[in-house]
Amino acid sequence: MSANRRGEPTVQSVTSARSAADDDISARTKHYLVTMGIRTGCFVLAVITEGWIRWTCVALAVVLPYVAVVFANARSPRTAGRVSAVTPRDPHRQQLDQ
């Protein structure tokens, strides 16, 4: 921990910290499951519909697994070194300075 000009310790803010890895993984898992649910719906629609709607559903059922895997493997960008200093508040120090 370093000190500023007045000799007070410099405290780092945690508000600029990255989100937890568990939160990132759960968000990617939810996105994957939603995409695969849409794919399952496309399979059902491909069986019960006819014409161009059937072939659109078949095409989506083929393409959606690739899209789901690409998005599931995408991670949020990492930001390097965006930690800002915070001046601690000490009400007793303010009373002593008066």
Biopython code that builds the backbone (N, CA, C, O; Angstrom):
import numpy as np
from Bio.PDB.StructureBuilder import StructureBuilder

atoms = [
    (1, "MET", "N", (0.853, -1.161, 0.000)),
    (1, "MET", "CA", (0.000, 0.000, 0.000)),
    (1, "MET", "C", (0.901, 1.226, 0.000)),
    (1, "MET", "O", (1.842, 1.301, 0.790)),
    (2, "SER", "N", (0.630, 2.175, -0.863)),
    (2, "SER", "CA", (1.426, 3.391, -0.921)),
    (2, "SER", "C", (0.707, 4.509, -0.179)),
    (2, "SER", "O", (-0.431, 4.351, 0.263)),
    (3, "ALA", "N", (1.385, 5.630, -0.055)),
    (3, "ALA", "CA", (0.808, 6.766, 0.657)),
    (3, "ALA", "C", (0.725, 7.954, -0.291)),
    (3, "ALA", "O", (1.526, 8.070, -1.218)),
    (4, "ASN", "N", (-0.246, 8.841, -0.060)),
    (4, "ASN", "CA", (-0.352, 10.039, -0.882)),
    (4, "ASN", "C", (0.479, 11.162, -0.258)),
    (4, "ASN", "O", (1.272, 10.908, 0.648)),
    (5, "ARG", "N", (0.308, 12.391, -0.728)),
    (5, "ARG", "CA", (1.132, 13.517, -0.285)),
    (5, "ARG", "C", (1.007, 13.814, 1.205)),
    (5, "ARG", "O", (1.986, 14.203, 1.841)),
    (6, "ARG", "N", (-0.184, 13.635, 1.767)),
    (6, "ARG", "CA", (-0.395, 13.952, 3.183)),
    (6, "ARG", "C", (-0.005, 12.789, 4.096)),
    (6, "ARG", "O", (-0.181, 12.880, 5.311)),
    (7, "GLY", "N", (0.511, 11.720, 3.543)),
    (7, "GLY", "CA", (0.911, 10.593, 4.358)),
    (7, "GLY", "C", (-0.201, 9.599, 4.625)),
    (7, "GLY", "O", (-0.006, 8.622, 5.348)),
    (8, "GLU", "N", (-1.390, 9.849, 4.034)),
    (8, "GLU", "CA", (-2.502, 8.931, 4.216)),
    (8, "GLU", "C", (-2.349, 7.755, 3.250)),
    (8, "GLU", "O", (-1.857, 7.936, 2.136)),
    (9, "PRO", "N", (-2.758, 6.568, 3.658)),
    (9, "PRO", "CA", (-2.630, 5.420, 2.762)),
    (9, "PRO", "C", (-3.579, 5.535, 1.570)),
    (9, "PRO", "O", (-4.688, 6.054, 1.702)),
    (10, "THR", "N", (-3.139, 5.049, 0.406)),
    (10, "THR", "CA", (-3.961, 5.024, -0.788)),
    (10, "THR", "C", (-4.692, 3.694, -0.830)),
    (10, "THR", "O", (-4.070, 2.632, -0.804)),
    (11, "VAL", "N", (-5.995, 3.756, -0.895)),
    (11, "VAL", "CA", (-6.823, 2.554, -0.910)),
    (11, "VAL", "C", (-7.343, 2.351, -2.324)),
    (11, "VAL", "O", (-7.802, 3.302, -2.957)),
    (12, "GLN", "N", (-7.277, 1.116, -2.831)),
    (12, "GLN", "CA", (-7.742, 0.819, -4.184)),
    (12, "GLN", "C", (-9.236, 0.511, -4.180)),
    (12, "GLN", "O", (-9.749, -0.131, -3.263)),
    (13, "SER", "N", (-9.920, 0.975, -5.214)),
    (13, "SER", "CA", (-11.345, 0.727, -5.360)),
    (13, "SER", "C", (-11.581, -0.626, -6.018)),
    (13, "SER", "O", (-10.876, -0.988, -6.959)),
    (14, "VAL", "N", (-12.559, -1.372, -5.533)),
    (14, "VAL", "CA", (-12.871, -2.665, -6.130)),
    (14, "VAL", "C", (-14.036, -2.569, -7.102)),
    (14, "VAL", "O", (-14.433, -3.586, -7.670)),
    (15, "THR", "N", (-14.593, -1.392, -7.312)),
    (15, "THR", "CA", (-15.721, -1.256, -8.226)),
    (15, "THR", "C", (-15.308, -1.462, -9.667)),
    (15, "THR", "O", (-16.160, -1.754, -10.507)),
    (16, "SER", "N", (-14.036, -1.321, -9.983)),
    (16, "SER", "CA", (-13.581, -1.517, -11.351)),
    (16, "SER", "C", (-13.077, -2.936, -11.590)),
    (16, "SER", "O", (-12.520, -3.218, -12.651)),
    (17, "ALA", "N", (-13.261, -3.828, -10.631)),
    (17, "ALA", "CA", (-12.809, -5.209, -10.780)),
    (17, "ALA", "C", (-13.703, -5.959, -11.762)),
    (17, "ALA", "O", (-14.871, -5.620, -11.952)),
    (18, "ARG", "N", (-13.125, -6.986, -12.380)),
    (18, "ARG", "CA", (-13.884, -7.810, -13.320)),
    (18, "ARG", "C", (-14.936, -8.613, -12.580)),
    (18, "ARG", "O", (-14.843, -8.823, -11.371)),
    (19, "SER", "N", (-15.944, -9.062, -13.330)),
    (19, "SER", "CA", (-16.969, -9.915, -12.730)),
    (19, "SER", "C", (-16.372, -11.295, -12.454)),
    (19, "SER", "O", (-15.359, -11.671, -13.043)),
    (20, "ALA", "N", (-16.996, -12.027, -11.572)),
    (20, "ALA", "CA", (-16.497, -13.339, -11.178)),
    (20, "ALA", "C", (-16.583, -14.310, -12.351)),
    (20, "ALA", "O", (-17.453, -14.184, -13.212)),
    (21, "ALA", "N", (-15.678, -15.273, -12.374)),
    (21, "ALA", "CA", (-15.657, -16.267, -13.441)),
    (21, "ALA", "C", (-16.933, -17.103, -13.429)),
    (21, "ALA", "O", (-17.424, -17.498, -14.486)),
    (22, "ASP", "N", (-17.469, -17.375, -12.248)),
    (22, "ASP", "CA", (-18.707, -18.152, -12.155)),
    (22, "ASP", "C", (-19.872, -17.421, -12.821)),
    (22, "ASP", "O", (-20.709, -18.048, -13.470)),
    (23, "ASP", "N", (-19.929, -16.104, -12.664)),
    (23, "ASP", "CA", (-20.989, -15.322, -13.301)),
    (23, "ASP", "C", (-20.868, -15.378, -14.818)),
    (23, "ASP", "O", (-21.870, -15.494, -15.525)),
    (24, "ASP", "N", (-19.637, -15.295, -15.313)),
    (24, "ASP", "CA", (-19.400, -15.353, -16.752)),
    (24, "ASP", "C", (-19.794, -16.716, -17.308)),
    (24, "ASP", "O", (-20.435, -16.795, -18.356)),
    (25, "ILE", "N", (-19.420, -17.777, -16.623)),
    (25, "ILE", "CA", (-19.736, -19.136, -17.079)),
    (25, "ILE", "C", (-21.246, -19.367, -17.055)),
    (25, "ILE", "O", (-21.792, -19.955, -17.988)),
    (26, "SER", "N", (-21.920, -18.918, -16.009)),
    (26, "SER", "CA", (-23.371, -19.138, -15.939)),
    (26, "SER", "C", (-24.105, -18.359, -17.030)),
    (26, "SER", "O", (-25.092, -18.851, -17.577)),
    (27, "ALA", "N", (-23.644, -17.166, -17.350)),
    (27, "ALA", "CA", (-24.271, -16.387, -18.422)),
    (27, "ALA", "C", (-24.079, -17.067, -19.768)),
    (27, "ALA", "O", (-25.004, -17.121, -20.579)),
    (28, "ARG", "N", (-22.873, -17.588, -20.010)),
    (28, "ARG", "CA", (-22.626, -18.293, -21.272)),
    (28, "ARG", "C", (-23.426, -19.592, -21.348)),
    (28, "ARG", "O", (-23.896, -19.962, -22.424)),
    (29, "THR", "N", (-23.587, -20.285, -20.228)),
    (29, "THR", "CA", (-24.375, -21.518, -20.202)),
    (29, "THR", "C", (-25.840, -21.226, -20.502)),
    (29, "THR", "O", (-26.474, -21.958, -21.262)),
    (30, "LYS", "N", (-26.386, -20.161, -19.911)),
    (30, "LYS", "CA", (-27.778, -19.792, -20.174)),
    (30, "LYS", "C", (-27.986, -19.466, -21.645)),
    (30, "LYS", "O", (-28.978, -19.881, -22.243)),
    (31, "HIS", "N", (-27.048, -18.722, -22.228)),
    (31, "HIS", "CA", (-27.161, -18.372, -23.645)),
    (31, "HIS", "C", (-27.136, -19.627, -24.514)),
    (31, "HIS", "O", (-27.903, -19.728, -25.471)),
    (32, "TYR", "N", (-26.275, -20.572, -24.198)),
    (32, "TYR", "CA", (-26.187, -21.824, -24.944)),
    (32, "TYR", "C", (-27.493, -22.606, -24.837)),
    (32, "TYR", "O", (-27.996, -23.108, -25.842)),
    (33, "LEU", "N", (-28.046, -22.714, -23.631)),
    (33, "LEU", "CA", (-29.275, -23.476, -23.441)),
    (33, "LEU", "C", (-30.461, -22.835, -24.160)),
    (33, "LEU", "O", (-31.308, -23.544, -24.705)),
    (34, "VAL", "N", (-30.530, -21.512, -24.168)),
    (34, "VAL", "CA", (-31.607, -20.828, -24.888)),
    (34, "VAL", "C", (-31.485, -21.109, -26.388)),
    (34, "VAL", "O", (-32.484, -21.400, -27.047)),
    (35, "THR", "N", (-30.279, -21.025, -26.923)),
    (35, "THR", "CA", (-30.075, -21.279, -28.348)),
    (35, "THR", "C", (-30.430, -22.717, -28.707)),
    (35, "THR", "O", (-31.047, -22.959, -29.744)),
    (36, "MET", "N", (-30.052, -23.668, -27.870)),
    (36, "MET", "CA", (-30.375, -25.062, -28.154)),
    (36, "MET", "C", (-31.867, -25.327, -27.966)),
    (36, "MET", "O", (-32.414, -26.213, -28.623)),
    (37, "GLY", "N", (-32.530, -24.593, -27.098)),
    (37, "GLY", "CA", (-33.984, -24.702, -26.974)),
    (37, "GLY", "C", (-34.680, -24.224, -28.235)),
    (37, "GLY", "O", (-35.656, -24.824, -28.685)),
    (38, "ILE", "N", (-34.169, -23.136, -28.803)),
    (38, "ILE", "CA", (-34.718, -22.649, -30.079)),
    (38, "ILE", "C", (-34.494, -23.690, -31.172)),
    (38, "ILE", "O", (-35.364, -23.893, -32.019)),
    (39, "ARG", "N", (-33.337, -24.351, -31.161)),
    (39, "ARG", "CA", (-33.060, -25.402, -32.143)),
    (39, "ARG", "C", (-34.052, -26.557, -32.002)),
    (39, "ARG", "O", (-34.531, -27.090, -33.003)),
    (40, "THR", "N", (-34.359, -26.942, -30.770)),
    (40, "THR", "CA", (-35.329, -28.011, -30.540)),
    (40, "THR", "C", (-36.696, -27.606, -31.089)),
    (40, "THR", "O", (-37.389, -28.416, -31.704)),
    (41, "GLY", "N", (-37.072, -26.363, -30.866)),
    (41, "GLY", "CA", (-38.330, -25.855, -31.428)),
    (41, "GLY", "C", (-38.333, -25.896, -32.945)),
    (41, "GLY", "O", (-39.364, -26.173, -33.558)),
    (42, "CYS", "N", (-37.189, -25.621, -33.556)),
    (42, "CYS", "CA", (-37.086, -25.694, -35.019)),
    (42, "CYS", "C", (-37.295, -27.118, -35.514)),
    (42, "CYS", "O", (-37.930, -27.325, -36.548)),
    (43, "PHE", "N", (-36.765, -28.109, -34.783)),
    (43, "PHE", "CA", (-36.989, -29.505, -35.165)),
    (43, "PHE", "C", (-38.479, -29.847, -35.117)),
    (43, "PHE", "O", (-39.002, -30.487, -36.030)),
    (44, "VAL", "N", (-39.146, -29.429, -34.073)),
    (44, "VAL", "CA", (-40.583, -29.714, -33.938)),
    (44, "VAL", "C", (-41.356, -29.033, -35.066)),
    (44, "VAL", "O", (-42.225, -29.652, -35.681)),
    (45, "LEU", "N", (-41.049, -27.773, -35.340)),
    (45, "LEU", "CA", (-41.733, -27.058, -36.420)),
    (45, "LEU", "C", (-41.434, -27.664, -37.780)),
    (45, "LEU", "O", (-42.296, -27.653, -38.659)),
    (46, "ALA", "N", (-40.230, -28.192, -37.974)),
    (46, "ALA", "CA", (-39.896, -28.822, -39.250)),
    (46, "ALA", "C", (-40.733, -30.071, -39.494)),
    (46, "ALA", "O", (-41.003, -30.421, -40.643)),
    (47, "VAL", "N", (-41.144, -30.743, -38.430)),
    (47, "VAL", "CA", (-41.960, -31.956, -38.573)),
    (47, "VAL", "C", (-43.422, -31.601, -38.835)),
    (47, "VAL", "O", (-44.083, -32.290, -39.612)),
    (48, "ILE", "N", (-43.940, -30.554, -38.213)),
    (48, "ILE", "CA", (-45.384, -30.278, -38.302)),
    (48, "ILE", "C", (-45.751, -29.244, -39.361)),
    (48, "ILE", "O", (-46.938, -29.025, -39.603)),
    (49, "THR", "N", (-44.778, -28.602, -39.998)),
    (49, "THR", "CA", (-45.093, -27.599, -41.028)),
    (49, "THR", "C", (-44.732, -28.136, -42.408)),
    (49, "THR", "O", (-44.143, -29.207, -42.545)),
    (50, "GLU", "N", (-45.104, -27.360, -43.427)),
    (50, "GLU", "CA", (-44.796, -27.718, -44.816)),
    (50, "GLU", "C", (-44.290, -26.486, -45.549)),
    (50, "GLU", "O", (-44.459, -25.355, -45.094)),
    (51, "GLY", "N", (-43.672, -26.731, -46.680)),
    (51, "GLY", "CA", (-43.251, -25.645, -47.555)),
    (51, "GLY", "C", (-41.967, -24.961, -47.081)),
    (51, "GLY", "O", (-41.082, -25.579, -46.490)),
    (52, "TRP", "N", (-41.908, -23.651, -47.367)),
    (52, "TRP", "CA", (-40.685, -22.904, -47.066)),
    (52, "TRP", "C", (-40.432, -22.788, -45.573)),
    (52, "TRP", "O", (-39.280, -22.650, -45.162)),
    (53, "ILE", "N", (-41.478, -22.838, -44.744)),
    (53, "ILE", "CA", (-41.296, -22.765, -43.290)),
    (53, "ILE", "C", (-40.535, -23.988, -42.791)),
    (53, "ILE", "O", (-39.667, -23.876, -41.925)),
    (54, "ARG", "N", (-40.867, -25.165, -43.344)),
    (54, "ARG", "CA", (-40.171, -26.394, -42.958)),
    (54, "ARG", "C", (-38.682, -26.276, -43.265)),
    (54, "ARG", "O", (-37.844, -26.600, -42.423)),
    (55, "TRP", "N", (-38.351, -25.809, -44.478)),
    (55, "TRP", "CA", (-36.941, -25.754, -44.876)),
    (55, "TRP", "C", (-36.181, -24.663, -44.119)),
    (55, "TRP", "O", (-34.980, -24.790, -43.883)),
    (56, "THR", "N", (-36.868, -23.612, -43.749)),
    (56, "THR", "CA", (-36.242, -22.583, -42.910)),
    (56, "THR", "C", (-35.918, -23.149, -41.531)),
    (56, "THR", "O", (-34.847, -22.890, -40.982)),
    (57, "CYS", "N", (-36.850, -23.922, -40.977)),
    (57, "CYS", "CA", (-36.616, -24.533, -39.662)),
    (57, "CYS", "C", (-35.488, -25.555, -39.720)),
    (57, "CYS", "O", (-34.689, -25.655, -38.789)),
    (58, "VAL", "N", (-35.421, -26.317, -40.812)),
    (58, "VAL", "CA", (-34.333, -27.289, -40.974)),
    (58, "VAL", "C", (-32.992, -26.559, -41.060)),
    (58, "VAL", "O", (-32.014, -26.978, -40.440)),
    (59, "ALA", "N", (-32.946, -25.471, -41.828)),
    (59, "ALA", "CA", (-31.699, -24.701, -41.953)),
    (59, "ALA", "C", (-31.278, -24.127, -40.603)),
    (59, "ALA", "O", (-30.097, -24.161, -40.258)),
    (60, "LEU", "N", (-32.226, -23.604, -39.844)),
    (60, "LEU", "CA", (-31.904, -23.068, -38.519)),
    (60, "LEU", "C", (-31.437, -24.164, -37.573)),
    (60, "LEU", "O", (-30.527, -23.946, -36.773)),
    (61, "ALA", "N", (-32.052, -25.346, -37.656)),
    (61, "ALA", "CA", (-31.650, -26.461, -36.801)),
    (61, "ALA", "C", (-30.235, -26.920, -37.119)),
    (61, "ALA", "O", (-29.544, -27.448, -36.248)),
    (62, "VAL", "N", (-29.800, -26.725, -38.355)),
    (62, "VAL", "CA", (-28.430, -27.100, -38.738)),
    (62, "VAL", "C", (-27.434, -26.027, -38.312)),
    (62, "VAL", "O", (-26.334, -26.358, -37.871)),
    (63, "VAL", "N", (-27.791, -24.753, -38.433)),
    (63, "VAL", "CA", (-26.861, -23.643, -38.180)),
    (63, "VAL", "C", (-26.750, -23.292, -36.692)),
    (63, "VAL", "O", (-25.679, -22.890, -36.237)),
    (64, "LEU", "N", (-27.816, -23.434, -35.945)),
    (64, "LEU", "CA", (-27.837, -22.976, -34.547)),
    (64, "LEU", "C", (-26.801, -23.650, -33.631)),
    (64, "LEU", "O", (-26.294, -22.968, -32.741)),
    (65, "PRO", "N", (-26.454, -24.922, -33.782)),
    (65, "PRO", "CA", (-25.416, -25.476, -32.906)),
    (65, "PRO", "C", (-24.075, -24.756, -33.060)),
    (65, "PRO", "O", (-23.380, -24.524, -32.071)),
    (66, "TYR", "N", (-23.715, -24.406, -34.280)),
    (66, "TYR", "CA", (-22.466, -23.671, -34.500)),
    (66, "TYR", "C", (-22.519, -22.310, -33.806)),
    (66, "TYR", "O", (-21.568, -21.913, -33.133)),
    (67, "VAL", "N", (-23.626, -21.605, -33.974)),
    (67, "VAL", "CA", (-23.790, -20.287, -33.359)),
    (67, "VAL", "C", (-23.747, -20.413, -31.837)),
    (67, "VAL", "O", (-23.123, -19.597, -31.159)),
    (68, "ALA", "N", (-24.414, -21.439, -31.303)),
    (68, "ALA", "CA", (-24.457, -21.623, -29.847)),
    (68, "ALA", "C", (-23.071, -21.882, -29.279)),
    (68, "ALA", "O", (-22.726, -21.345, -28.227)),
    (69, "VAL", "N", (-22.273, -22.697, -29.959)),
    (69, "VAL", "CA", (-20.935, -23.013, -29.462)),
    (69, "VAL", "C", (-20.016, -21.792, -29.559)),
    (69, "VAL", "O", (-19.223, -21.539, -28.652)),
    (70, "VAL", "N", (-20.117, -21.047, -30.641)),
    (70, "VAL", "CA", (-19.271, -19.848, -30.787)),
    (70, "VAL", "C", (-19.576, -18.845, -29.678)),
    (70, "VAL", "O", (-18.657, -18.304, -29.063)),
    (71, "PHE", "N", (-20.846, -18.596, -29.419)),
    (71, "PHE", "CA", (-21.200, -17.651, -28.362)),
    (71, "PHE", "C", (-20.903, -18.195, -26.971)),
    (71, "PHE", "O", (-20.562, -17.430, -26.068)),
    (72, "ALA", "N", (-21.027, -19.503, -26.790)),
    (72, "ALA", "CA", (-20.733, -20.087, -25.475)),
    (72, "ALA", "C", (-19.244, -20.026, -25.166)),
    (72, "ALA", "O", (-18.861, -19.939, -24.000)),
    (73, "ASN", "N", (-18.407, -20.071, -26.185)),
    (73, "ASN", "CA", (-16.967, -20.009, -25.959)),
    (73, "ASN", "C", (-16.431, -18.580, -25.921)),
    (73, "ASN", "O", (-15.275, -18.365, -25.558)),
    (74, "ALA", "N", (-17.249, -17.613, -26.287)),
    (74, "ALA", "CA", (-16.820, -16.214, -26.257)),
    (74, "ALA", "C", (-16.794, -15.731, -24.813)),
    (74, "ALA", "O", (-17.743, -15.939, -24.057)),
    (75, "ARG", "N", (-15.712, -15.096, -24.449)),
    (75, "ARG", "CA", (-15.583, -14.557, -23.092)),
    (75, "ARG", "C", (-15.699, -13.052, -23.147)),
    (75, "ARG", "O", (-15.470, -12.439, -24.189)),
    (76, "SER", "N", (-16.052, -12.464, -22.032)),
    (76, "SER", "CA", (-16.096, -11.009, -21.977)),
    (76, "SER", "C", (-14.663, -10.478, -22.043)),
    (76, "SER", "O", (-13.742, -11.112, -21.527)),
    (77, "PRO", "N", (-14.473, -9.324, -22.672)),
    (77, "PRO", "CA", (-13.113, -8.797, -22.822)),
    (77, "PRO", "C", (-12.488, -8.462, -21.473)),
    (77, "PRO", "O", (-13.159, -8.001, -20.549)),
    (78, "ARG", "N", (-11.218, -8.701, -21.392)),
    (78, "ARG", "CA", (-10.489, -8.399, -20.152)),
    (78, "ARG", "C", (-9.926, -6.993, -20.229)),
    (78, "ARG", "O", (-9.353, -6.595, -21.243)),
    (79, "THR", "N", (-10.091, -6.260, -19.172)),
    (79, "THR", "CA", (-9.536, -4.915, -19.108)),
    (79, "THR", "C", (-8.358, -4.938, -18.150)),
    (79, "THR", "O", (-8.443, -5.492, -17.054)),
    (80, "ALA", "N", (-7.283, -4.345, -18.566)),
    (80, "ALA", "CA", (-6.062, -4.389, -17.769)),
    (80, "ALA", "C", (-5.876, -3.091, -16.989)),
    (80, "ALA", "O", (-5.894, -2.000, -17.559)),
    (81, "GLY", "N", (-5.700, -3.226, -15.701)),
    (81, "GLY", "CA", (-5.256, -2.136, -14.855)),
    (81, "GLY", "C", (-6.143, -0.923, -14.758)),
    (81, "GLY", "O", (-5.627, 0.195, -14.776)),
    (82, "ARG", "N", (-7.418, -1.072, -14.657)),
    (82, "ARG", "CA", (-8.297, 0.079, -14.472)),
    (82, "ARG", "C", (-8.733, 0.164, -13.022)),
    (82, "ARG", "O", (-9.926, 0.117, -12.723)),
    (83, "VAL", "N", (-7.780, 0.288, -12.130)),
    (83, "VAL", "CA", (-8.067, 0.404, -10.709)),
    (83, "VAL", "C", (-7.794, 1.843, -10.307)),
    (83, "VAL", "O", (-6.723, 2.379, -10.590)),
    (84, "SER", "N", (-8.752, 2.461, -9.655)),
    (84, "SER", "CA", (-8.585, 3.858, -9.271)),
    (84, "SER", "C", (-8.426, 3.976, -7.756)),
    (84, "SER", "O", (-8.949, 3.167, -6.990)),
    (85, "ALA", "N", (-7.698, 4.994, -7.357)),
    (85, "ALA", "CA", (-7.443, 5.219, -5.936)),
    (85, "ALA", "C", (-8.659, 5.848, -5.263)),
    (85, "ALA", "O", (-9.393, 6.620, -5.880)),
    (86, "VAL", "N", (-8.860, 5.511, -4.000)),
    (86, "VAL", "CA", (-9.956, 6.054, -3.206)),
    (86, "VAL", "C", (-9.359, 6.650, -1.933)),
    (86, "VAL", "O", (-8.526, 6.027, -1.275)),
    (87, "THR", "N", (-9.796, 7.864, -1.597)),
    (87, "THR", "CA", (-9.327, 8.483, -0.371)),
    (87, "THR", "C", (-10.220, 8.006, 0.772)),
    (87, "THR", "O", (-11.435, 8.198, 0.724)),
    (88, "PRO", "N", (-9.631, 7.383, 1.805)),
    (88, "PRO", "CA", (-10.457, 6.883, 2.910)),
    (88, "PRO", "C", (-11.048, 8.044, 3.713)),
    (88, "PRO", "O", (-10.414, 9.086, 3.882)),
    (89, "ARG", "N", (-12.262, 7.843, 4.199)),
    (89, "ARG", "CA", (-12.910, 8.857, 5.026)),
    (89, "ARG", "C", (-12.735, 8.469, 6.488)),
    (89, "ARG", "O", (-13.074, 7.359, 6.898)),
    (90, "ASP", "N", (-12.209, 9.388, 7.251)),
    (90, "ASP", "CA", (-12.008, 9.157, 8.674)),
    (90, "ASP", "C", (-12.610, 10.349, 9.424)),
    (90, "ASP", "O", (-11.975, 11.401, 9.500)),
    (91, "PRO", "N", (-13.806, 10.211, 9.973)),
    (91, "PRO", "CA", (-14.460, 11.364, 10.628)),
    (91, "PRO", "C", (-13.669, 11.848, 11.845)),
    (91, "PRO", "O", (-13.754, 13.027, 12.188)),
    (92, "HIS", "N", (-12.917, 10.993, 12.495)),
    (92, "HIS", "CA", (-12.135, 11.420, 13.669)),
    (92, "HIS", "C", (-10.995, 12.328, 13.238)),
    (92, "HIS", "O", (-10.660, 13.277, 13.948)),
    (93, "ARG", "N", (-10.393, 12.052, 12.084)),
    (93, "ARG", "CA", (-9.302, 12.889, 11.590)),
    (93, "ARG", "C", (-9.815, 14.300, 11.287)),
    (93, "ARG", "O", (-9.118, 15.278, 11.558)),
    (94, "GLN", "N", (-11.024, 14.416, 10.729)),
    (94, "GLN", "CA", (-11.588, 15.713, 10.419)),
    (94, "GLN", "C", (-11.817, 16.517, 11.701)),
    (94, "GLN", "O", (-11.590, 17.726, 11.715)),
    (95, "GLN", "N", (-12.256, 15.874, 12.759)),
    (95, "GLN", "CA", (-12.463, 16.567, 14.026)),
    (95, "GLN", "C", (-11.135, 17.000, 14.632)),
    (95, "GLN", "O", (-11.062, 18.070, 15.237)),
    (96, "LEU", "N", (-10.087, 16.202, 14.487)),
    (96, "LEU", "CA", (-8.786, 16.551, 15.035)),
    (96, "LEU", "C", (-8.146, 17.710, 14.260)),
    (96, "LEU", "O", (-7.423, 18.517, 14.843)),
    (97, "ASP", "N", (-8.410, 17.797, 12.938)),
    (97, "ASP", "CA", (-7.831, 18.838, 12.128)),
    (97, "ASP", "C", (-8.462, 20.210, 12.428)),
    (97, "ASP", "O", (-7.846, 21.235, 12.136)),
    (98, "GLN", "N", (-9.651, 20.252, 12.993)),
    (98, "GLN", "CA", (-10.326, 21.522, 13.257)),
    (98, "GLN", "C", (-9.784, 22.210, 14.422)),
    (98, "GLN", "O", (-10.250, 23.294, 14.771)),
]
sb = StructureBuilder()
sb.init_structure("model")
sb.init_model(0)
sb.init_chain("A")
sb.init_seg("    ")
for serial, (resi, resn, name, xyz) in enumerate(atoms, 1):
    if name == "N":
        sb.init_residue(resn, " ", resi, " ")
    sb.init_atom(name, np.array(xyz, "f"), 0.0, 1.0, " ", f" {name:<3s}", serial, name[0])
structure = sb.get_structure()
